[in-house]
Amino acid sequence: MKFRIADTFVSSLGRLTGAEQKAVKTTAFDLQVNPAQPGLKFHRLDRAKDKDFWSVRVNRDLRLIVHQTGSSLMLCYVAHHDPAYHWAERRKIERHPRTGSAQIVEVRETIREIEIPRYVEALESAGRDLEPLFGDMSNDDLLTYGVPSEWLDDVRQVTEDSLFDLAEHLPGEAAEALLELATGGKPEISVQSTSDTDPFAHPDAQRRFRVMDDIDDLRQALEYPWDKWTVFLHPAQRALVERDYNGPARAAGSAGTGKTVVALHRAAHLARKLPEARVLLTTFDDPLACALETKLDRLIGHDPDVHARIVVEGIDAVARRTIEQAGESVEIADPETLRCWLRDAAAGHAPRFPQRFLETEWWDVVDAWGLESWEAYRDVPRLGRKTRLGEKQREAFWAIAKAVREQLVAHNLSTSSGAFVRAEKLLAASRAGPPFDVAVVDEAQDIGVAALRFLTALAGKWPNGLFFSGDLGQRIFRSPFSWRALGVDVRGRSHTLRINYRTSHQIRRQADRLMPTEMVDVDGNRDKRVGTVSVFNGSEPQISIAINPAEERAIVVEWLRARVKNGITADEIGVFVRSKTELSRALDAVHESGLPSTQLGRRVTHTSNSVAVGPMHRAKGLEFRAVVVMACDDEILPSQRRIENVADEADLEDVYETERHLLYVACTRARDHLLVAGVTPGSEFLDDFASNPPVAGNQ
């Protein structure tokens, strides 16, 4: 007997508490070992349209819904008694008449009306006339995309605002195809199979129903019920992953559109396709690299050959290892030490530069570009630096920078950028050649100049050598610069992802109001953020402005307890603030809620069974079912300290942009639930949540 597990079961399992999940998994294992054992209580569902649906008792209230035939048993759904029965009574498993794929189909006659959300009613009452999205498509066209026959009329009547509600009632492959059509894409036509083929062998069915060959397969499938979506690749993205490129390529898109998933699949694909190749999967930050490694493990499972050909490591660590393997050593100077050297070197020079200017000119220009001479500094384009400098001012600053460089040499220290420059030179001089043939780079918008040069030296000479994923709207660590000036030109090989699997429609819609509808990088590459759709609905984000910090804490405590009561576990929750200064507010709230916490840091990653707490910039790359963004007060967000330290009014724009990006990053870590809280009068950015987004922006 074949034992299968449906994706609807895994999704429903993720909505249960930890204790409930444990009980369900025990029953699932017992079913696979011996479905006929006496302790398992099967009950036929008389009211179900599909007579092969049965319920299996987990405990006094939990029920497993299984589909049982003479040759197979499939786990389909799990919930408390009444919701579980209600789910089964509204569904049937059948072969699609055109594609031949097995589908779980919601029975159309049980749906009297698809409810329209209140925000849609408000739009319609304002006189908005919405045209049907698929009114001109024939039955034949819709059937080729896997739409069930009984839902054809509903699909042809659906509008932009009711599409999300309808999609929830359709099989996954049909819903995804319609969402892609609605955003201007052209989904692949489903494979058409004959009536004598196994409906569960169809490619669409294999994405929805998985055969469990043994206990280990089942254990692995159930191990990450909440995180299964973190490595799901949409069919429309597969071509992007498997394509051959004749130069550097990039996957762009707003938060939650699967850029990291594409990067993961790209690395795995190249490792399989090029068995002799050495593949680097990297990013700008060590904790993010750890998160990538975890997701890669989930993606490729127990495939030792692929594992052996992929190295997952932060790009700084790759540079350090390159230096050490050449028999040299490197020690990175502490940023505070560098600040002191800059201040001391500037003390005897005129004109007097503000400390903030000294630091940004050093980090964003001199150190970032690895400038070692006055001529190089004089001639470098100061992209991203809005303060204009005449030649005499440049001469004065170079004297300061030269003194700092001499201090670094005297103390045998380097900067991170300096380490990349050194590693790049060692690669060029090495007879062994670069240690990698392919580099796949996630969160590429925060890769610096020297790191990009190093990556080009690592793998830039191969047609498929460099692949980047990133979002200009999430740039929070680096000033913009020209990739083309470094020989990395992605024009014609850049693709924008538009289907969001991570964040609910409501949270994405709210967060997008912080960002312009189009962003343009220094090289003129345009990322259009309009047209992105989320594939599921959720609750509306909550924005609460309290009278004082004590009231804010009480609001957060109540919200956290409500999430836990509804089945969300501690490790599925993140709480973020603008900076370390506000961390105590977040930690106090989590402590009062009775939940354990892990404070995120440079070398601390999220641990299981605890709420992740940290500054907003540590939210990068993380994903949670529920997120709280606290301390969104006036003068905290945007940071008053950063504003006061601006050396030139022209630099204010960059400060405000990156502060917006921070809030956007923090909010879009949430999948289902988002609370944004602060103390009156609240951050000025919160006003944008209720207004239209800016029209355009340059990055």
Secondary structure as the mmCIF struct_conf table of DSSP 4:
data_model
#
loop_
_struct_conf.conf_type_id
_struct_conf.id
_struct_conf.beg_label_comp_id
_struct_conf.beg_label_asym_id
_struct_conf.beg_label_seq_id
_struct_conf.end_label_comp_id
_struct_conf.end_label_asym_id
_struct_conf.end_label_seq_id
STRN STRN1 LYS A 2 ALA A 6
HELX_RH_AL_P HELX_RH_AL_P1 ASP A 7 LEU A 13
TURN_TY1_P TURN_TY1_P1 GLY A 14 ARG A 15
BEND BEND1 LEU A 16 LEU A 16
HELX_RH_AL_P HELX_RH_AL_P2 GLY A 18 VAL A 33
TURN_TY1_P TURN_TY1_P2 PRO A 35 ALA A 36
TURN_TY1_P TURN_TY1_P3 PRO A 38 GLY A 39
STRN STRN2 PHE A 42 ARG A 44
TURN_TY1_P TURN_TY1_P4 ASP A 46 ARG A 47
BEND BEND2 LYS A 49 ASP A 50
TURN_TY1_P TURN_TY1_P5 LYS A 51 ASP A 52
STRN STRN3 PHE A 53 ARG A 57
BEND BEND3 VAL A 58 ASP A 61
STRN STRN4 LEU A 62 GLN A 68
BEND BEND4 GLY A 70 SER A 71
STRN STRN5 SER A 72 HIS A 80
HELX_RH_AL_P HELX_RH_AL_P3 HIS A 81 GLU A 89
TURN_TY1_P TURN_TY1_P6 ARG A 90 ARG A 90
STRN STRN6 ARG A 91 ARG A 95
TURN_TY1_P TURN_TY1_P7 PRO A 97 THR A 99
STRN STRN7 ALA A 102 GLU A 106
HELX_RH_3T_P HELX_RH_3T_P1 ARG A 108 THR A 110
HELX_RH_AL_P HELX_RH_AL_P4 ARG A 118 SER A 125
TURN_TY1_P TURN_TY1_P8 ALA A 126 GLY A 127
HELX_LH_PP_P HELX_LH_PP_P1 LEU A 130 PRO A 132
BEND BEND5 LEU A 133 PHE A 134
TURN_TY1_P TURN_TY1_P9 GLY A 135 ASP A 136
HELX_RH_AL_P HELX_RH_AL_P5 ASN A 139 THR A 144
TURN_TY1_P TURN_TY1_P10 TYR A 145 GLY A 146
HELX_RH_3T_P HELX_RH_3T_P2 SER A 149 TRP A 151
HELX_RH_AL_P HELX_RH_AL_P6 LEU A 152 GLN A 157
TURN_TY1_P TURN_TY1_P11 GLU A 160 SER A 162
HELX_RH_AL_P HELX_RH_AL_P7 LEU A 163 ALA A 167
TURN_TY1_P TURN_TY1_P12 GLU A 168 HIS A 169
BEND BEND6 LEU A 170 LEU A 170
HELX_RH_AL_P HELX_RH_AL_P8 GLY A 172 ALA A 182
TURN_TY1_P TURN_TY1_P13 THR A 183 GLY A 184
HELX_LH_PP_P HELX_LH_PP_P2 PRO A 187 GLN A 192
TURN_TY1_P TURN_TY1_P14 SER A 195 ASP A 196
BEND BEND7 THR A 197 THR A 197
HELX_RH_3T_P HELX_RH_3T_P3 PRO A 199 ALA A 201
BEND BEND8 HIS A 202 HIS A 202
HELX_RH_AL_P HELX_RH_AL_P9 PRO A 203 ARG A 208
STRN STRN8 PHE A 209 VAL A 211
BEND BEND9 ASP A 214 ASP A 214
HELX_RH_AL_P HELX_RH_AL_P10 ILE A 215 GLU A 223
TURN_TY1_P TURN_TY1_P15 PRO A 225 ASP A 227
HELX_RH_3T_P HELX_RH_3T_P4 LYS A 228 VAL A 231
HELX_RH_AL_P HELX_RH_AL_P11 PRO A 235 GLU A 242
BEND BEND10 ASN A 246 GLY A 247
STRN STRN9 ALA A 249 ALA A 252
BEND BEND11 SER A 254 SER A 254
TURN_TY1_P TURN_TY1_P16 ALA A 255 GLY A 256
BEND BEND12 THR A 257 GLY A 258
HELX_RH_AL_P HELX_RH_AL_P12 LYS A 259 LYS A 273
TURN_TY1_P TURN_TY1_P17 PRO A 275 GLU A 276
STRN STRN10 VAL A 279 THR A 282
BEND BEND13 PHE A 284 PHE A 284
HELX_RH_AL_P HELX_RH_AL_P13 ASP A 286 ILE A 300
BEND BEND14 HIS A 302 HIS A 302
HELX_RH_AL_P HELX_RH_AL_P14 PRO A 304 ARG A 309
STRN STRN11 ILE A 310 VAL A 312
HELX_RH_AL_P HELX_RH_AL_P15 ILE A 315 GLN A 325
TURN_TY1_P TURN_TY1_P18 ALA A 326 GLY A 327
STRN STRN12 ILE A 332 ILE A 332
HELX_LH_PP_P HELX_LH_PP_P3 ALA A 333 ASP A 334
HELX_RH_AL_P HELX_RH_AL_P16 PRO A 335 ALA A 346
TURN_TY1_P TURN_TY1_P19 ALA A 347 GLY A 348
BEND BEND15 ALA A 350 PRO A 351
HELX_LH_PP_P HELX_LH_PP_P4 ARG A 352 PRO A 354
HELX_RH_AL_P HELX_RH_AL_P17 GLN A 355 GLU A 361
HELX_RH_PI_P HELX_RH_PI_P1 TRP A 362 ASP A 367
TURN_TY1_P TURN_TY1_P20 ALA A 368 GLY A 370
BEND BEND16 SER A 373 SER A 373
HELX_RH_AL_P HELX_RH_AL_P18 TRP A 374 ASP A 379
BEND BEND17 VAL A 380 VAL A 380
TURN_TY1_P TURN_TY1_P21 LEU A 383 GLY A 384
BEND BEND18 THR A 387 THR A 387
HELX_RH_AL_P HELX_RH_AL_P19 GLU A 391 ALA A 410
TURN_TY1_P TURN_TY1_P22 HIS A 411 ASN A 412
STRN STRN13 SER A 414 SER A 414
HELX_RH_AL_P HELX_RH_AL_P20 SER A 416 ALA A 429
BEND BEND19 ARG A 431 ALA A 432
BEND BEND20 PRO A 435 PRO A 435
BEND BEND21 ASP A 437 ASP A 437
STRN STRN14 VAL A 438 VAL A 441
BEND BEND22 ASP A 442 GLU A 443
HELX_RH_3T_P HELX_RH_3T_P5 ALA A 444 ASP A 446
HELX_RH_AL_P HELX_RH_AL_P21 VAL A 449 ALA A 459
TURN_TY1_P TURN_TY1_P23 GLY A 460 LYS A 461
BEND BEND23 TRP A 462 TRP A 462
TURN_TY1_P TURN_TY1_P24 PRO A 463 ASN A 464
BEND BEND24 GLY A 465 GLY A 465
STRN STRN15 LEU A 466 GLY A 470
HELX_RH_3T_P HELX_RH_3T_P6 LEU A 472 GLN A 474
BEND BEND25 PHE A 477 ARG A 478
BEND BEND26 TRP A 483 TRP A 483
HELX_RH_3T_P HELX_RH_3T_P7 ARG A 484 LEU A 486
TURN_TY1_P TURN_TY1_P25 GLY A 487 GLY A 487
TURN_TY1_P TURN_TY1_P26 ARG A 491 GLY A 492
BEND BEND27 ARG A 493 ARG A 493
STRN STRN16 SER A 494 THR A 496
STRN STRN17 ILE A 499 ASN A 500
BEND BEND28 TYR A 501 THR A 503
HELX_RH_AL_P HELX_RH_AL_P22 HIS A 505 ASP A 512
TURN_TY1_P TURN_TY1_P27 ARG A 513 LEU A 514
BEND BEND29 MET A 515 MET A 515
BEND BEND30 THR A 517 THR A 517
STRN STRN18 GLU A 518 VAL A 520
TURN_TY1_P TURN_TY1_P28 VAL A 522 ASP A 523
STRN STRN19 ARG A 526 LYS A 528
TURN_TY1_P TURN_TY1_P29 VAL A 530 GLY A 531
STRN STRN20 VAL A 533 SER A 534
BEND BEND31 VAL A 535 PHE A 536
HELX_LH_PP_P HELX_LH_PP_P5 SER A 539 PRO A 541
STRN STRN21 GLN A 542 ALA A 546
BEND BEND32 ILE A 547 ASN A 548
HELX_RH_AL_P HELX_RH_AL_P23 PRO A 549 LYS A 565
TURN_TY1_P TURN_TY1_P30 ASN A 566 GLY A 567
HELX_RH_3T_P HELX_RH_3T_P8 ALA A 570 GLU A 572
STRN STRN22 ILE A 573 VAL A 577
BEND BEND33 ARG A 578 SER A 579
HELX_RH_3T_P HELX_RH_3T_P9 LYS A 580 GLU A 582
HELX_RH_AL_P HELX_RH_AL_P24 LEU A 583 SER A 593
TURN_TY1_P TURN_TY1_P31 GLY A 594 GLY A 594
STRN STRN23 SER A 597 GLN A 599
STRN STRN24 GLY A 601 GLY A 601
TURN_TY1_P TURN_TY1_P32 ARG A 602 ARG A 603
STRN STRN25 VAL A 604 VAL A 604
TURN_TY1_P TURN_TY1_P33 SER A 608 ASN A 609
BEND BEND34 SER A 610 SER A 610
STRN STRN26 VAL A 611 PRO A 615
HELX_RH_3T_P HELX_RH_3T_P10 MET A 616 ALA A 619
TURN_TY1_P TURN_TY1_P34 LYS A 620 GLY A 621
STRN STRN27 PHE A 624 VAL A 629
TURN_TY1_P TURN_TY1_P35 ASP A 634 SER A 639
HELX_RH_AL_P HELX_RH_AL_P25 GLN A 640 GLU A 644
TURN_TY1_P TURN_TY1_P36 ASN A 645 ASN A 645
BEND BEND35 ALA A 647 ASP A 648
HELX_RH_3T_P HELX_RH_3T_P11 GLU A 649 ASP A 651
HELX_RH_AL_P HELX_RH_AL_P26 LEU A 652 CYS A 667
TURN_TY1_P TURN_TY1_P37 THR A 668 ARG A 669
STRN STRN28 ALA A 670 VAL A 679
TURN_TY1_P TURN_TY1_P38 THR A 680 PRO A 681
HELX_RH_3T_P HELX_RH_3T_P12 GLU A 684 ALA A 690
BEND BEND36 SER A 691 SER A 691
HELX_LH_PP_P HELX_LH_PP_P6 ASN A 692 PRO A 694
BEND BEND37 VAL A 695 VAL A 695
STRN STRN29 GLY A 697 ASN A 698
#
